[in-house]
Amino acid sequence: MASTPAATASNQDAKPEEKLNHSDGVHAFDPYPYLNLLQRDFHEVEPLWLPPGFTKKRMDAAVAHLMEIVGVDGVEYQNADHANAYNDPFAIIEEDKAFMSSCAILPTSVEQVVAVVKLANKLLLPLWIVSRGRNLGYGGAAPRLRGSAVLDLKRMCKIIEVNERFAYALVEPGVTFHDIYDHCVKNDLKVWPSAPGLGWGSVTGNALDRGWGYTPMGEAAKSMCGLEVVMPDGDLIRTGNGAIDGSTTWQLFHGGFGPDLGGLFQQSNMGVVTKLGMQLYPAPSGIMSCYVDVPDVTDLTALVDTLCDLRRADVINNNPVIGSLMRGASMRGPRATFYKGTNDVLNAAELFELKKEVDKGAFHATFALYGDKVIMDHRWKQIEAAFAGLKGARLRPGKQFFAKDGRKHLRATEPEIQHGPMSTLHVGMPSIGALDCIRFRAEKGGHFSFSPILPPDGKAVFEFYQMAEKVCNQFGFDFDSGMHCYARHVCSVTMTVFDREDADMKERAARCFEKLVVETRKLGYSEYRCHVQYMDLVSDQYDFNGHALRRTVDKIKAALDPNGIIGLGKQGIWGNQQHLKSWEGSKVTKADEGHALEKL
């Protein structure tokens, strides 16, 4: 089978959240046990947050026009569904200053998106774009500009094509990693998608935010190939070879003729992506998931150097992930299950006991090898030689799995889980289990991530670790990090997990993040993405030549979107609407029998 068309009608007709569970036994996934983790318990539909310059009457009229385009059921407005779904479930600021939206618009087609964007220009209604709104730890579906209308693309969920021979897919924004994985498995396609830690998110949203997965093609931004975009004025374009009407090479060549605009829509607010091409990993003949840990924190230097050298030489095929001790422990459940003490931060003696209990070193790492037995055995010998000089390192090969029944390509369903549930990601099988770590501090926990880019140099990473652990401990948090090791950079995703019902802990979490930003910048680094609350702060760190890059991007934004309609404030991009950077919002509450406008 060379290519498969759009997914089955029954799958496409399902409601987005129901569709996640539609796998015919291929890959059972039930999101509902996790939904209480995201619940903010908004039972009142008021207050109504308004966009800049809007009154309640003007907003009511705008919603009526929007319903003419997407239907009555295509707009969530002043109801509990909107209040609960379109916010940041892990907000750390007071509720009356949270990043709340005015309504949500749910189109089902490109034509509807075009019509909504054109209408928004006429009404001066700002839109905040989400593919599914599952960007947990970075703001979820919450808009940076309070009162924006969320344009939620989750009902545009068609898998348009999966081409087995050339290993690519073309999808709409609402397609999740579970959807694309199940489609490939059901149709016995010899390609593997590359899923991130949480598989219920959007393939498109993850790629546009420069997320990653765990196969050898894990860098989503590099695998992205060909976009269809509704521009801020409502024009519809296709990037690269998609600009040729009827092109058959759209997903095969990253360039085109002239400038490659694909990167313009990554982490930006320059348009609404309605289709995305993604190159996939051709299924190999075999796989072996591997594990290594080191006994002391000072061994982090050698661990980083060794893994990055091996990855750069392509001895290790995918990007290894180094976990701190607390990261490994947090995957086991709530903190209270393994720690009976009262300290906010575990001391050295307690950490030593924890290492024995969870059977992990001070740092541990997982990675995978792919190919036939001869290739994997040869690579494993090179890995053993590379780690031979690292005293105390425990190197554990996994079981090798190969294609059965004379086939040349391994099915993603054939390998067994090894070295923890996250190893399923090595074959592109999505998981949702990483959400369990949210319960680390409390049943109603939350988190945000601090994600700087570091050089692939052990000394530099260790210096960052020492600083970050000190800052986290200062504010009462253990150092919990996953360091993603690429050939030429390391991304250290430091998790701050907190109790959403503990105001003091949330305040400490906020101060911890802000200090991490400042101290990391002193080392010469900054984040590559962040929570909506801190987009302007992180943008400030990119300060070469007086923030020349930001000035240039703002000029592009102002030229393409003079009315400031699309995603104002995303990544600190405000175009010619700089005055709205400090907008704290306006909301409508009931007063007597009428409505009063309350300006915060």
TINU-561233 format. One record per residue (C-alpha): residue in one letter; z, y, x. Coordinates in Angstrom, 1 decimal. Layout:
! TINU-561233
{r A, {Z, Y, X}}
...
***
This chain:
! TINU-561233
{r M, {0.0, 0.0, 0.0}}
{r A, {-1.2, 3.2, 1.7}}
{r S, {0.2, 5.8, -0.6}}
{r T, {2.3, 6.0, -3.7}}
{r P, {1.9, 8.7, -6.4}}
{r A, {4.7, 10.5, -8.3}}
{r A, {7.8, 8.5, -9.2}}
{r T, {7.9, 6.6, -12.5}}
{r A, {8.0, 8.5, -15.8}}
{r S, {11.4, 7.1, -16.7}}
{r N, {12.8, 8.5, -13.5}}
{r Q, {11.3, 11.9, -13.9}}
{r D, {12.4, 12.2, -17.5}}
{r A, {16.0, 11.6, -16.7}}
{r K, {18.5, 14.4, -16.4}}
{r P, {19.0, 15.3, -12.7}}
{r E, {22.5, 13.9, -12.4}}
{r E, {21.6, 10.8, -14.4}}
{r K, {18.6, 10.2, -12.2}}
{r L, {20.8, 9.8, -9.2}}
{r N, {22.1, 6.6, -10.6}}
{r H, {18.7, 5.2, -11.5}}
{r S, {18.1, 2.7, -8.8}}
{r D, {17.6, -0.7, -10.5}}
{r G, {20.1, -2.2, -8.2}}
{r V, {18.2, -1.1, -5.0}}
{r H, {20.9, 1.3, -4.0}}
{r A, {23.7, 1.7, -6.4}}
{r F, {25.1, 5.2, -6.4}}
{r D, {27.6, 6.6, -8.8}}
{r P, {28.4, 10.3, -8.2}}
{r Y, {30.9, 10.7, -11.0}}
{r P, {34.0, 9.6, -9.1}}
{r Y, {33.3, 12.5, -6.8}}
{r L, {32.6, 15.2, -9.3}}
{r N, {36.3, 16.0, -9.8}}
{r L, {36.4, 17.0, -6.2}}
{r L, {34.0, 19.9, -7.0}}
{r Q, {35.6, 21.0, -10.3}}
{r R, {36.9, 24.6, -10.3}}
{r D, {38.3, 24.2, -13.8}}
{r F, {36.7, 27.2, -15.4}}
{r H, {37.4, 26.8, -19.1}}
{r E, {36.8, 30.4, -20.1}}
{r V, {33.3, 31.6, -20.1}}
{r E, {34.4, 35.1, -19.4}}
{r P, {34.3, 37.3, -17.5}}
{r L, {30.6, 37.7, -17.3}}
{r W, {29.5, 38.9, -13.9}}
{r L, {26.6, 41.4, -14.0}}
{r P, {23.8, 42.2, -11.4}}
{r P, {23.8, 45.7, -9.9}}
{r G, {22.8, 48.3, -12.5}}
{r F, {23.0, 45.9, -15.5}}
{r T, {25.0, 46.3, -18.7}}
{r K, {25.9, 43.4, -21.1}}
{r K, {23.2, 44.5, -23.5}}
{r R, {20.6, 44.6, -20.7}}
{r M, {21.7, 41.2, -19.5}}
{r D, {21.4, 39.7, -23.0}}
{r A, {17.9, 41.1, -23.2}}
{r A, {17.0, 39.6, -19.8}}
{r V, {18.2, 36.2, -20.8}}
{r A, {16.2, 36.3, -24.0}}
{r H, {13.0, 37.0, -22.0}}
{r L, {13.9, 34.2, -19.5}}
{r M, {14.3, 31.7, -22.4}}
{r E, {10.8, 32.5, -23.6}}
{r I, {9.6, 31.2, -20.2}}
{r V, {11.9, 28.2, -19.5}}
{r G, {13.1, 27.4, -23.0}}
{r V, {16.6, 27.8, -24.5}}
{r D, {17.9, 24.8, -22.7}}
{r G, {16.5, 26.2, -19.4}}
{r V, {19.1, 29.0, -19.2}}
{r E, {22.8, 28.6, -18.7}}
{r Y, {24.5, 31.7, -19.9}}
{r Q, {28.1, 32.5, -20.9}}
{r N, {29.1, 28.8, -21.2}}
{r A, {31.3, 26.4, -19.4}}
{r D, {28.4, 24.5, -17.8}}
{r H, {27.3, 27.7, -16.1}}
{r A, {30.9, 28.7, -15.1}}
{r N, {31.6, 25.3, -13.6}}
{r A, {28.3, 24.4, -11.9}}
{r Y, {27.2, 27.7, -10.3}}
{r N, {30.1, 28.7, -8.1}}
{r D, {31.5, 27.7, -4.7}}
{r P, {33.8, 24.7, -5.5}}
{r F, {35.6, 25.3, -2.2}}
{r A, {36.1, 29.1, -2.4}}
{r I, {38.8, 30.5, -0.3}}
{r I, {38.9, 34.0, -1.7}}
{r E, {40.6, 35.2, -4.9}}
{r E, {38.8, 34.1, -8.1}}
{r D, {38.3, 37.7, -9.2}}
{r K, {36.3, 38.4, -6.1}}
{r A, {34.4, 35.1, -5.8}}
{r F, {30.7, 34.9, -5.4}}
{r M, {29.8, 34.4, -9.1}}
{r S, {26.4, 34.5, -10.8}}
{r S, {25.4, 36.0, -14.1}}
{r C, {23.4, 33.1, -15.4}}
{r A, {21.4, 30.1, -14.2}}
{r I, {17.6, 29.6, -14.8}}
{r L, {16.3, 26.0, -14.6}}
{r P, {12.4, 25.9, -14.5}}
{r T, {10.5, 22.7, -14.7}}
{r S, {7.2, 23.8, -13.1}}
{r V, {5.6, 26.0, -10.5}}
{r E, {4.0, 28.1, -13.3}}
{r Q, {7.5, 28.8, -14.8}}
{r V, {8.8, 29.8, -11.3}}
{r V, {5.9, 32.3, -11.0}}
{r A, {6.6, 33.7, -14.4}}
{r V, {10.3, 34.0, -13.7}}
{r V, {9.8, 35.8, -10.4}}
{r K, {7.3, 38.2, -12.0}}
{r L, {9.7, 38.9, -14.8}}
{r A, {12.6, 39.4, -12.4}}
{r N, {10.5, 42.1, -10.6}}
{r K, {10.0, 44.0, -13.9}}
{r L, {13.7, 43.7, -14.9}}
{r L, {15.0, 44.2, -11.3}}
{r L, {17.0, 41.0, -11.8}}
{r P, {18.1, 39.5, -8.4}}
{r L, {17.6, 35.8, -8.0}}
{r W, {19.6, 33.4, -5.8}}
{r I, {17.6, 30.2, -5.1}}
{r V, {19.1, 26.7, -4.9}}
{r S, {17.3, 23.4, -4.8}}
{r R, {20.3, 21.5, -6.2}}
{r G, {23.3, 23.7, -5.1}}
{r R, {25.0, 20.9, -3.1}}
{r N, {25.3, 22.8, 0.1}}
{r L, {29.0, 22.0, 0.3}}
{r G, {31.1, 23.8, 2.8}}
{r Y, {28.5, 26.6, 3.0}}
{r G, {29.0, 28.0, -0.5}}
{r G, {27.4, 25.5, -2.9}}
{r A, {25.4, 27.2, -5.6}}
{r A, {27.2, 30.5, -5.3}}
{r P, {25.1, 33.6, -4.6}}
{r R, {25.8, 36.1, -1.8}}
{r L, {25.2, 39.0, -4.1}}
{r R, {27.6, 38.8, -7.0}}
{r G, {26.0, 38.8, -10.4}}
{r S, {22.7, 37.4, -9.2}}
{r A, {20.9, 34.9, -11.5}}
{r V, {20.7, 31.5, -9.9}}
{r L, {17.2, 30.0, -9.9}}
{r D, {18.1, 26.3, -9.8}}
{r L, {15.1, 24.1, -9.1}}
{r K, {16.8, 20.7, -9.7}}
{r R, {14.6, 20.0, -12.8}}
{r M, {11.5, 20.1, -10.5}}
{r C, {12.2, 16.6, -9.2}}
{r K, {8.8, 14.9, -8.8}}
{r I, {8.0, 12.8, -5.8}}
{r I, {4.4, 13.7, -5.6}}
{r E, {3.3, 11.4, -2.9}}
{r V, {4.6, 9.1, -0.2}}
{r N, {1.9, 8.1, 2.3}}
{r E, {2.8, 4.9, 4.1}}
{r R, {0.0, 4.8, 6.6}}
{r F, {0.6, 8.4, 7.9}}
{r A, {4.3, 8.4, 7.2}}
{r Y, {4.9, 11.5, 5.1}}
{r A, {6.1, 12.6, 1.7}}
{r L, {5.3, 15.5, -0.6}}
{r V, {8.2, 16.4, -2.9}}
{r E, {9.5, 19.1, -5.3}}
{r P, {12.8, 20.8, -4.5}}
{r G, {14.9, 18.8, -7.0}}
{r V, {14.2, 15.4, -5.2}}
{r T, {17.3, 14.1, -3.5}}
{r F, {17.7, 11.8, -0.5}}
{r H, {18.7, 9.0, -2.9}}
{r D, {15.5, 9.6, -4.9}}
{r I, {13.2, 9.4, -1.9}}
{r Y, {15.1, 6.4, -0.4}}
{r D, {15.0, 4.4, -3.6}}
{r H, {11.3, 5.2, -4.1}}
{r C, {10.5, 3.8, -0.7}}
{r V, {12.6, 0.7, -1.2}}
{r K, {11.3, -0.1, -4.7}}
{r N, {7.7, 0.2, -3.5}}
{r D, {8.4, -1.7, -0.3}}
{r L, {7.0, 1.1, 1.8}}
{r K, {7.2, 0.9, 5.6}}
{r V, {8.7, 4.3, 6.1}}
{r W, {12.3, 5.5, 6.3}}
{r P, {13.5, 9.0, 5.2}}
{r S, {16.2, 10.6, 7.3}}
{r A, {19.3, 11.3, 5.2}}
{r P, {22.2, 13.7, 6.0}}
{r G, {25.8, 12.9, 5.6}}
{r L, {25.7, 13.6, 1.8}}
{r G, {22.7, 12.0, 0.1}}
{r W, {22.9, 13.7, -3.3}}
{r G, {21.5, 17.0, -1.8}}
{r S, {17.9, 18.1, -1.9}}
{r V, {15.4, 17.0, 0.7}}
{r T, {13.8, 20.5, 0.5}}
{r G, {17.1, 22.4, 0.6}}
{r N, {18.3, 20.5, 3.6}}
{r A, {15.1, 21.0, 5.6}}
{r L, {14.9, 24.7, 4.8}}
{r D, {18.5, 25.2, 5.9}}
{r R, {17.7, 23.3, 9.2}}
{r G, {19.9, 20.3, 8.3}}
{r W, {19.5, 16.9, 9.8}}
{r G, {19.6, 13.2, 9.3}}
{r Y, {20.3, 10.2, 11.6}}
{r T, {17.0, 8.4, 12.2}}
{r P, {14.9, 9.3, 15.3}}
{r M, {13.2, 11.9, 13.1}}
{r G, {16.6, 13.5, 12.1}}
{r E, {15.8, 17.1, 12.8}}
{r A, {14.5, 18.0, 9.3}}
{r A, {13.1, 21.4, 10.3}}
{r K, {10.8, 19.7, 12.9}}
{r S, {9.7, 17.0, 10.4}}
{r M, {8.9, 19.6, 7.7}}
{r C, {5.1, 20.0, 7.4}}
{r G, {3.5, 22.1, 4.7}}
{r L, {5.1, 24.3, 2.1}}
{r E, {4.0, 25.7, -1.3}}
{r V, {5.8, 29.0, -1.9}}
{r V, {6.1, 31.5, -4.7}}
{r M, {6.2, 34.9, -2.9}}
{r P, {8.6, 37.7, -4.1}}
{r D, {5.7, 39.3, -6.0}}
{r G, {4.8, 36.1, -7.8}}
{r D, {1.8, 35.2, -5.6}}
{r L, {1.5, 31.5, -4.8}}
{r I, {0.6, 30.4, -1.3}}
{r R, {0.5, 27.2, 0.8}}
{r T, {1.2, 27.2, 4.5}}
{r G, {-0.7, 25.5, 7.3}}
{r N, {-3.7, 23.4, 6.3}}
{r G, {-2.5, 23.6, 2.7}}
{r A, {-4.3, 27.0, 2.6}}
{r I, {-7.5, 24.9, 2.4}}
{r D, {-8.0, 24.1, -1.3}}
{r G, {-8.0, 20.4, -1.7}}
{r S, {-6.8, 19.7, 1.9}}
{r T, {-6.1, 16.2, 2.9}}
{r T, {-4.4, 17.2, 6.2}}
{r W, {-1.6, 19.5, 4.8}}
{r Q, {1.2, 17.1, 5.8}}
{r L, {-0.5, 16.0, 9.0}}
{r F, {-0.7, 19.2, 11.1}}
{r H, {2.0, 21.7, 11.4}}
{r G, {-0.2, 24.6, 12.2}}
{r G, {-3.4, 25.8, 10.5}}
{r F, {-5.5, 28.8, 11.2}}
{r G, {-3.7, 31.9, 12.3}}
{r P, {0.1, 32.4, 12.2}}
{r D, {2.2, 29.4, 11.1}}
{r L, {4.3, 30.8, 8.3}}
{r G, {6.4, 27.7, 7.7}}
{r G, {9.3, 29.0, 9.7}}
{r L, {9.4, 32.2, 7.7}}
{r F, {10.9, 30.4, 4.8}}
{r Q, {13.6, 28.5, 6.7}}
{r Q, {17.1, 30.0, 6.2}}
{r S, {15.5, 33.0, 4.6}}
{r N, {14.9, 34.9, 1.3}}
{r M, {11.2, 35.5, 1.7}}
{r G, {10.0, 33.3, -1.2}}
{r V, {10.7, 30.3, -3.4}}
{r V, {9.6, 27.0, -2.0}}
{r T, {8.2, 24.8, -4.8}}
{r K, {6.8, 21.9, -2.7}}
{r L, {7.6, 20.6, 0.7}}
{r G, {5.9, 18.1, 3.0}}
{r M, {8.2, 15.9, 5.1}}
{r Q, {7.1, 13.5, 7.9}}
{r L, {9.0, 10.3, 7.8}}
{r Y, {10.0, 7.6, 10.3}}
{r P, {7.7, 4.6, 10.4}}
{r A, {10.0, 1.5, 9.8}}
{r P, {10.6, -0.2, 13.2}}
{r S, {10.7, -3.9, 13.8}}
{r G, {14.5, -3.9, 14.6}}
{r I, {17.6, -1.8, 14.9}}
{r M, {21.0, -1.9, 16.6}}
{r S, {23.8, 0.5, 15.7}}
{r C, {26.1, 1.2, 18.7}}
{r Y, {29.5, 2.7, 19.4}}
{r V, {31.3, 4.1, 22.4}}
{r D, {34.7, 5.8, 22.8}}
{r V, {36.7, 7.3, 25.7}}
{r P, {40.5, 7.3, 26.1}}
{r D, {41.2, 10.9, 27.1}}
{r V, {40.1, 14.3, 25.9}}
{r T, {39.0, 15.2, 29.4}}
{r D, {36.4, 12.4, 29.2}}
{r L, {34.5, 14.5, 26.7}}
{r T, {32.6, 16.2, 29.6}}
{r A, {31.2, 12.9, 30.9}}
{r L, {30.6, 11.6, 27.4}}
{r V, {28.4, 14.6, 26.4}}
{r D, {26.5, 14.5, 29.7}}
{r T, {25.8, 10.8, 29.5}}
{r L, {24.7, 10.8, 25.8}}
{r C, {22.5, 13.9, 26.1}}
{r D, {20.9, 12.6, 29.3}}
{r L, {20.1, 9.3, 27.5}}
{r R, {18.8, 11.0, 24.5}}
{r R, {16.6, 13.4, 26.5}}
{r A, {15.1, 10.4, 28.3}}
{r D, {14.6, 8.7, 24.9}}
{r V, {16.7, 5.7, 26.0}}
{r I, {18.8, 6.5, 22.9}}
{r N, {16.4, 7.0, 20.0}}
{r N, {18.3, 9.0, 17.5}}
{r N, {20.8, 11.8, 18.0}}
{r P, {24.3, 10.6, 18.8}}
{r V, {27.3, 12.0, 17.0}}
{r I, {30.6, 12.5, 18.9}}
{r G, {33.6, 12.5, 16.6}}
{r S, {37.1, 13.8, 17.5}}
{r L, {40.0, 11.6, 16.8}}
{r M, {40.9, 13.4, 13.6}}
{r R, {37.4, 13.2, 12.4}}
{r G, {37.6, 9.4, 12.6}}
{r A, {41.0, 9.4, 10.9}}
{r S, {39.9, 11.7, 8.1}}
{r M, {37.2, 9.2, 7.1}}
{r R, {40.0, 6.7, 6.3}}
{r G, {41.6, 8.8, 3.5}}
{r P, {44.3, 11.3, 2.9}}
{r R, {46.3, 12.5, 5.9}}
{r A, {49.5, 11.1, 4.4}}
{r T, {48.3, 7.5, 4.5}}
{r F, {48.5, 7.5, 8.3}}
{r Y, {50.9, 10.4, 9.1}}
{r K, {54.4, 10.4, 7.7}}
{r G, {55.6, 13.5, 9.8}}
{r T, {55.9, 17.1, 8.6}}
{r N, {54.0, 18.9, 11.3}}
{r D, {50.9, 20.9, 10.3}}
{r V, {49.3, 19.8, 13.6}}
{r L, {49.9, 16.5, 15.3}}
{r N, {51.6, 16.7, 18.7}}
{r A, {50.5, 14.7, 21.8}}
{r A, {52.8, 11.8, 21.0}}
{r E, {51.7, 11.6, 17.4}}
{r L, {48.0, 11.7, 18.5}}
{r F, {48.7, 8.8, 20.9}}
{r E, {50.1, 6.7, 18.1}}
{r L, {47.2, 7.6, 15.9}}
{r K, {44.7, 6.4, 18.5}}
{r K, {46.3, 3.0, 18.4}}
{r E, {46.5, 2.9, 14.6}}
{r V, {42.9, 3.7, 13.9}}
{r D, {41.6, 2.0, 17.1}}
{r K, {39.6, 4.9, 18.4}}
{r G, {39.6, 6.9, 21.6}}
{r A, {40.2, 10.6, 22.0}}
{r F, {36.5, 10.9, 21.2}}
{r H, {34.1, 8.3, 19.9}}
{r A, {30.4, 8.3, 19.3}}
{r T, {27.8, 6.4, 17.3}}
{r F, {24.0, 6.1, 17.9}}
{r A, {21.2, 3.6, 17.4}}
{r L, {18.4, 1.8, 19.2}}
{r Y, {15.1, 0.9, 17.5}}
{r G, {12.3, -1.5, 18.2}}
{r D, {11.8, -5.1, 19.2}}
{r K, {14.3, -7.2, 21.0}}
{r V, {12.8, -6.7, 24.5}}
{r I, {12.8, -2.9, 24.1}}
{r M, {16.4, -2.8, 22.7}}
{r D, {17.8, -5.2, 25.3}}
{r H, {16.2, -3.1, 28.1}}
{r R, {17.5, 0.1, 26.7}}
{r W, {21.0, -1.4, 26.3}}
{r K, {21.1, -2.3, 30.0}}
{r Q, {20.2, 1.3, 30.8}}
{r I, {23.0, 2.5, 28.6}}
{r E, {25.5, 0.1, 30.2}}
{r A, {24.5, 1.3, 33.6}}
{r A, {24.9, 5.0, 32.5}}
{r F, {28.5, 4.4, 31.3}}
{r A, {29.6, 2.1, 34.1}}
{r G, {31.2, 4.9, 36.0}}
{r L, {33.2, 6.3, 33.0}}
{r K, {36.6, 4.7, 33.4}}
{r G, {38.1, 3.4, 30.2}}
{r A, {35.0, 3.9, 28.1}}
{r R, {34.6, 1.2, 25.4}}
{r L, {30.9, 0.5, 24.8}}
{r R, {30.3, -1.7, 21.8}}
{r P, {26.8, -3.0, 20.9}}
{r G, {26.1, -3.8, 17.3}}
{r K, {24.4, -6.8, 15.9}}
{r Q, {20.6, -6.6, 16.2}}
{r F, {18.6, -6.8, 13.0}}
{r F, {15.0, -7.7, 12.8}}
{r A, {12.3, -7.9, 10.1}}
{r K, {12.3, -11.2, 8.3}}
{r D, {9.6, -13.6, 6.9}}
{r G, {7.1, -12.8, 9.7}}
{r R, {7.0, -9.1, 8.8}}
{r K, {6.5, -6.5, 11.5}}
{r H, {8.6, -3.8, 9.8}}
{r L, {12.4, -4.0, 9.1}}
{r R, {13.4, -3.1, 5.5}}
{r A, {16.2, -0.5, 5.4}}
{r T, {18.1, -2.9, 3.1}}
{r E, {18.4, -5.7, 5.6}}
{r P, {20.9, -4.5, 8.3}}
{r E, {24.6, -4.8, 7.6}}
{r I, {27.0, -1.9, 7.8}}
{r Q, {28.5, -1.7, 11.3}}
{r H, {30.8, 0.9, 13.0}}
{r G, {31.8, 2.5, 9.7}}
{r P, {29.9, 3.4, 6.5}}
{r M, {28.1, 6.3, 8.2}}
{r S, {26.0, 3.8, 10.1}}
{r T, {23.9, 3.3, 7.0}}
{r L, {22.4, 6.6, 7.8}}
{r H, {20.7, 5.1, 10.9}}
{r V, {18.3, 3.4, 8.5}}
{r G, {17.9, 6.4, 6.2}}
{r M, {20.1, 4.9, 3.5}}
{r P, {22.0, 7.9, 1.9}}
{r S, {25.7, 7.8, 1.3}}
{r I, {28.2, 10.0, -0.4}}
{r G, {31.3, 8.5, 1.3}}
{r A, {31.7, 11.5, 3.6}}
{r L, {33.1, 13.4, 0.6}}
{r D, {36.3, 11.3, 0.9}}
{r C, {37.4, 13.5, 3.8}}
{r I, {37.9, 16.4, 1.3}}
{r R, {41.0, 14.6, 0.2}}
{r F, {42.4, 14.7, 3.7}}
{r R, {44.9, 17.6, 2.9}}
{r A, {45.2, 17.2, -0.8}}
{r E, {43.6, 15.5, -3.9}}
{r K, {42.0, 18.9, -4.8}}
{r G, {40.8, 19.6, -1.3}}
{r G, {38.1, 21.8, 0.0}}
{r H, {36.4, 22.5, 3.3}}
{r F, {34.0, 24.7, 5.2}}
{r S, {32.2, 24.1, 8.4}}
{r F, {31.9, 26.1, 11.6}}
{r S, {28.7, 25.0, 13.2}}
{r P, {27.8, 26.7, 16.5}}
{r I, {25.0, 25.7, 18.8}}
{r L, {26.0, 24.8, 22.4}}
{r P, {24.1, 23.7, 25.5}}
{r P, {23.9, 20.0, 26.1}}
{r D, {26.3, 20.4, 29.0}}
{r G, {29.6, 18.5, 29.2}}
{r K, {31.5, 21.3, 30.8}}
{r A, {30.3, 23.9, 28.3}}
{r V, {31.1, 21.6, 25.4}}
{r F, {34.6, 20.8, 26.8}}
{r E, {35.3, 24.5, 27.2}}
{r F, {34.3, 25.1, 23.6}}
{r Y, {36.5, 22.2, 22.5}}
{r Q, {39.6, 23.6, 24.3}}
{r M, {39.1, 27.0, 22.7}}
{r A, {38.4, 25.6, 19.2}}
{r E, {41.3, 23.2, 19.2}}
{r K, {43.6, 26.0, 20.2}}
{r V, {42.4, 28.3, 17.4}}
{r C, {42.5, 25.5, 14.8}}
{r N, {46.1, 24.6, 15.9}}
{r Q, {47.1, 28.2, 15.8}}
{r F, {46.4, 28.4, 12.1}}
{r G, {47.9, 25.0, 11.3}}
{r F, {44.8, 22.8, 11.4}}
{r D, {44.0, 19.7, 13.4}}
{r F, {40.8, 19.8, 15.4}}
{r D, {38.3, 17.9, 13.2}}
{r S, {34.7, 17.9, 14.6}}
{r G, {31.5, 16.0, 14.7}}
{r M, {29.4, 17.0, 17.8}}
{r H, {25.7, 16.2, 17.2}}
{r C, {24.0, 15.6, 20.5}}
{r Y, {20.4, 16.4, 20.7}}
{r A, {18.1, 16.4, 23.8}}
{r R, {18.5, 20.1, 24.5}}
{r H, {21.4, 21.3, 22.4}}
{r V, {24.7, 20.2, 20.8}}
{r C, {25.8, 21.3, 17.4}}
{r S, {29.6, 21.1, 16.9}}
{r V, {30.4, 20.9, 13.2}}
{r T, {34.1, 21.8, 13.1}}
{r M, {35.6, 21.0, 9.7}}
{r T, {38.5, 23.0, 8.2}}
{r V, {39.9, 21.0, 5.3}}
{r F, {42.4, 22.7, 3.1}}
{r D, {44.3, 22.4, -0.2}}
{r R, {42.5, 24.5, -2.9}}
{r E, {45.8, 25.0, -4.7}}
{r D, {47.6, 26.3, -1.7}}
{r A, {47.0, 30.1, -1.4}}
{r D, {48.6, 30.3, 2.0}}
{r M, {46.6, 27.5, 3.5}}
{r K, {43.3, 29.0, 2.2}}
{r E, {44.2, 32.3, 3.8}}
{r R, {44.9, 30.6, 7.1}}
{r A, {41.6, 28.7, 6.8}}
{r A, {39.8, 32.0, 6.4}}
{r R, {41.5, 33.6, 9.4}}
{r C, {40.8, 30.5, 11.4}}
{r F, {37.1, 30.7, 10.7}}
{r E, {36.9, 34.4, 11.6}}
{r K, {38.7, 33.9, 14.9}}
{r L, {36.4, 30.9, 15.7}}
{r V, {33.4, 33.2, 15.3}}
{r V, {34.9, 35.9, 17.6}}
{r E, {36.1, 33.5, 20.3}}
{r T, {32.9, 31.4, 20.3}}
{r R, {30.8, 34.6, 20.7}}
{r K, {32.9, 35.4, 23.9}}
{r L, {31.6, 32.0, 25.3}}
{r G, {28.0, 33.1, 24.5}}
{r Y, {27.4, 31.1, 21.4}}
{r S, {27.2, 31.5, 17.6}}
{r E, {26.7, 29.5, 14.4}}
{r Y, {23.3, 28.4, 13.2}}
{r R, {24.3, 28.5, 9.6}}
{r C, {27.4, 29.4, 7.7}}
{r H, {29.2, 30.0, 4.4}}
{r V, {27.8, 32.7, 2.1}}
{r Q, {31.1, 34.7, 2.6}}
{r Y, {30.4, 35.0, 6.3}}
{r M, {26.7, 35.5, 6.5}}
{r D, {26.9, 39.1, 7.5}}
{r L, {29.6, 38.4, 10.1}}
{r V, {27.6, 35.7, 11.8}}
{r S, {24.4, 37.8, 11.6}}
{r D, {26.4, 40.5, 13.6}}
{r Q, {26.7, 38.0, 16.5}}
{r Y, {23.0, 38.0, 17.1}}
{r D, {23.1, 41.3, 18.8}}
{r F, {20.5, 41.5, 21.5}}
{r N, {19.0, 45.0, 21.8}}
{r G, {21.1, 46.4, 19.1}}
{r H, {20.4, 43.6, 16.6}}
{r A, {16.6, 43.9, 17.0}}
{r L, {15.9, 40.6, 15.4}}
{r R, {17.8, 41.5, 12.3}}
{r R, {16.0, 44.9, 12.1}}
{r T, {12.6, 43.1, 12.4}}
{r V, {13.5, 40.5, 9.7}}
{r D, {14.7, 43.3, 7.4}}
{r K, {11.4, 45.1, 7.8}}
{r I, {9.5, 41.9, 6.8}}
{r K, {11.9, 41.5, 3.9}}
{r A, {11.4, 45.1, 2.7}}
{r A, {7.6, 44.7, 3.0}}
{r L, {7.4, 41.4, 1.1}}
{r D, {10.2, 42.0, -1.4}}
{r P, {10.6, 45.8, -1.9}}
{r N, {12.6, 45.3, -5.1}}
{r G, {15.0, 43.0, -3.4}}
{r I, {14.5, 40.1, -5.9}}
{r I, {14.8, 37.0, -3.8}}
{r G, {18.2, 35.8, -2.3}}
{r L, {19.6, 39.2, -1.3}}
{r G, {22.1, 38.8, 1.6}}
{r K, {21.1, 35.3, 2.6}}
{r Q, {21.6, 34.9, 6.3}}
{r G, {22.5, 38.6, 6.4}}
{r I, {19.0, 39.7, 5.3}}
{r W, {19.1, 42.7, 3.0}}
{r G, {15.7, 44.4, 3.6}}
{r N, {15.7, 47.8, 2.1}}
{r Q, {18.8, 47.0, -0.1}}
{r Q, {21.4, 47.6, 2.6}}
{r H, {23.6, 49.6, 0.1}}
{r L, {24.3, 46.3, -1.8}}
{r K, {25.9, 44.7, 1.2}}
{r S, {29.3, 46.1, 0.2}}
{r W, {28.7, 45.5, -3.6}}
{r E, {31.9, 43.9, -5.0}}
{r G, {30.4, 43.2, -8.4}}
{r S, {31.0, 44.3, -11.9}}
{r K, {32.1, 42.1, -14.8}}
{r V, {32.4, 42.2, -18.5}}
{r T, {35.6, 41.2, -20.3}}
{r K, {36.5, 41.3, -24.0}}
{r A, {38.4, 44.4, -25.0}}
{r D, {39.5, 44.5, -28.6}}
{r E, {36.4, 43.4, -30.5}}
{r G, {33.8, 44.8, -28.1}}
{r H, {33.0, 44.5, -24.4}}
{r A, {34.2, 46.8, -21.7}}
{r L, {32.6, 47.1, -18.2}}
{r E, {35.2, 46.6, -15.5}}
{r K, {34.1, 47.8, -12.1}}
{r L, {35.9, 46.0, -9.3}}
***
